[in-house]
Amino acid sequence: INFNWITIFVNDMKASQMFYGDYLGLAKVEEFPAGPDMTIAFFQADNGMKVELIENRAAEAAGKNPDVIIGVAVDNFDELMEKAKVLNAFLSGPEVLGEHLEVFYAMDPNGVSIQIARM
């Protein structure tokens, strides 16, 4: 099985694109309207994994995201942890999982938890 993308229904497309693009450093590969009240954007990681952001202004459920934790491994762990604190996106950590994996948790603008691991 290959994971191709994770879909997140977002409340604020601009803030979400800043978080995934500017903060996490994912490359924006596509953005398009999917109807009069819907916008979709794809961001891609170095390993090919994609995050699909969907803003559906007409749907009442647009503000109700599934309970998702997205895991990423980064070289700039300490830098991102400090940036998360400045952005009020920091949730918890750092902690060590399985005696070797150091992680902290941040939250994107939509309330989705991001588990950030030191490479």
C-alpha positions, -999 to 999 in steps of 0.1 A, spaced: 0 0 0 12 35 -9 -3 64 8 -8 92 -17 -24 119 3 -43 129 34 -74 150 29 -82 178 54 -114 199 52 -102 234 62 -120 265 76 -94 289 63 -76 280 31 -51 309 32 -40 301 68 -38 264 60 -17 270 29 6 292 49 9 264 75 16 236 51 37 256 26 55 283 46 58 266 80 63 229 71 79 236 38 57 214 16 56 223 -21 23 235 -34 17 214 -66 -19 223 -75 -48 245 -66 -82 247 -83 -118 255 -78 -141 225 -75 -174 244 -79 -185 279 -69 -179 275 -32 -151 249 -31 -113 252 -34 -88 223 -34 -51 226 -30 -24 199 -30 10 201 -12 37 175 -16 65 163 7 100 153 -5 89 116 -4 59 122 -27 32 121 1 5 147 -5 -18 167 17 -51 177 1 -67 208 15 -104 213 8 -123 244 17 -160 240 11 -177 273 21 -212 260 13 -210 229 35 -220 232 72 -196 203 79 -166 222 65 -156 232 101 -157 196 114 -124 179 106 -119 143 112 -96 134 141 -64 131 122 -27 131 133 -3 137 104 32 125 111 63 142 96 100 137 101 122 168 98 158 178 100 150 212 116 132 198 146 143 224 171 136 253 148 101 241 140 94 235 177 103 272 184 83 284 155 53 264 166 55 282 200 57 316 183 27 308 161 7 294 191 6 261 172 26 242 198 6 214 216 30 193 236 64 177 238 91 170 232 88 133 242 105 101 232 84 73 217 97 38 216 129 48 233 143 64 202 118 86 183 118 122 196 86 141 187 65 171 196 30 180 186 17 211 168 -17 220 156 -26 235 123 -52 263 119 -80 238 116 -73 218 148 -55 189 131 -26 175 152 8 173 136 33 149 151 68 162 142 97 138 146 134 144 147 151 127 117 
